[in-house]
């Protein structure tokens, strides 16, 4: 469940309301409600309380001020900034006020643009009437965030639900105490708005009696003549209590000689989901719900300005749109933070690789910095081995040390012929011919006494081709490596 929005109208001795459920993407009608003032009740606060009990406590409430309490003007102002409009609209209405400016509450809604001008529906009502309206709702358990005009909301609903129909429409809202009408052009922009202090009490399906019928039809004719030209006559759309009475519809169609439609002929499901066969008298309440739509909300007049401004919380939660925007902003910031972190890390890695490459280039040349450590260790081991073979290692295991120790061990009196001599970092191997077996043994003992070699072994000693000579093979390990053999 999302947020619950309740819109209600007060008409004479009745209260009508519509409840919608608003989610992040949709606005769905939950139900419509109607209560009448009981015989023992002095006002409609009891009827309002019963609607709240039936529908449930709303998160946001919208109320319509009765049209007879409000005067309206259509203004064209040469700028679009809302702040400037708030400053200018009261002064533009001042000459039309029948009472002191300080006693008036002024509201406006932007209804269209004609560059560089803004079309504005401006309205004013007595602050006393607004206070009385707020006190009545408060006794019924409601604190509305918006006090508006349902007729203007109706015009917005028709403009959005025309389903591709072209041409202008005159929306006529006939209620029990007054009749309001709004003319919208082919683009859906209001061009005229008027209220007549004549209404219609539904009674046995009868037509509107005189003189109310004459006043209402006369106002409709005047509006059409003043704001239309040519043969194309706007379609009439009937709303309110009278829309449920076929006799009233026929009466207006015959008197004006034009077809009369009602909202049931428009597909409103694309605007508000869940609409089925709700009675036409609830159309004003349903239209006001568009002011809280999650997508393209309808801009409503709101008399809760200045000292009468709404001070409460609109919901136990933040509005869905604000929450969604904050969530998207937080997600965007998190993504930016991650990307910046990755960028900084990539930059540091690049610089580190460059430093590693610069340090290892003399030894390794162009190489992968990721493998620099292993390459350096391998190169060091290789160079160390080559150094030892070349005699660069001054320890006992160098080849030069081995040859020097071997020459010292073989005394000048020992006669041998060396056929093969190999030396490496592990030791020496010697092959040759000696005078006798005793001579081979003397060489072994001489190497042992020198202390340079260990693990001295005579691998072979036998008579050779010359019977007076002995062929031999001898191996010895350097002292530092002897333990490895």
HELIX and SHEET records of a PDB file:
HELIX    1   1 UNK A   45  UNK A   55  1                                  11    
HELIX    2   2 UNK A   67  UNK A   69  5                                   3    
HELIX    3   3 UNK A   82  UNK A   93  1                                  12    
HELIX    4   4 UNK A   94  UNK A   96  5                                   3    
HELIX    5   5 UNK A  101  UNK A  103  5                                   3    
HELIX    6   6 UNK A  127  UNK A  139  1                                  13    
HELIX    7   7 UNK A  150  UNK A  160  1                                  11    
HELIX    8   8 UNK A  212  UNK A  227  1                                  16    
HELIX    9   9 UNK A  241  UNK A  244  5                                   4    
HELIX   10  10 UNK A  246  UNK A  256  1                                  11    
HELIX   11  11 UNK A  263  UNK A  265  5                                   3    
HELIX   12  12 UNK A  280  UNK A  282  5                                   3    
HELIX   13  13 UNK A  283  UNK A  288  1                                   6    
HELIX   14  14 UNK A  289  UNK A  292  5                                   4    
HELIX   15  15 UNK A  306  UNK A  308  5                                   3    
HELIX   16  16 UNK A  320  UNK A  364  1                                  45    
HELIX   17  17 UNK A  369  UNK A  371  5                                   3    
HELIX   18  18 UNK A  372  UNK A  389  1                                  18    
HELIX   19  19 UNK A  399  UNK A  409  1                                  11    
HELIX   20  20 UNK A  437  UNK A  450  1                                  14    
HELIX   21  21 UNK A  479  UNK A  484  5                                   6    
SHEET    1   A 5 UNK A  27  UNK A  36  0                                        
SHEET    2   A 5 UNK A  14  UNK A  22 -1                                        
SHEET    3   A 5 UNK A   3  UNK A  11 -1                                        
SHEET    4   A 5 UNK A  60  UNK A  64  1                                        
SHEET    5   A 5 UNK A 146  UNK A 148  1                                        
SHEET    1   B 3 UNK A  70  UNK A  77  0                                        
SHEET    2   B 3 UNK A 117  UNK A 126 -1                                        
SHEET    3   B 3 UNK A 104  UNK A 114 -1                                        
SHEET    1   C 5 UNK A 190  UNK A 196  0                                        
SHEET    2   C 5 UNK A 179  UNK A 184 -1                                        
SHEET    3   C 5 UNK A 169  UNK A 174 -1                                        
SHEET    4   C 5 UNK A 235  UNK A 240  1                                        
SHEET    5   C 5 UNK A 260  UNK A 262  1                                        
SHEET    1   D 4 UNK A 416  UNK A 424  0                                        
SHEET    2   D 4 UNK A 427  UNK A 434 -1                                        
SHEET    3   D 4 UNK A 470  UNK A 478 -1                                        
SHEET    4   D 4 UNK A 453  UNK A 463 -1                                        
END                                                                             
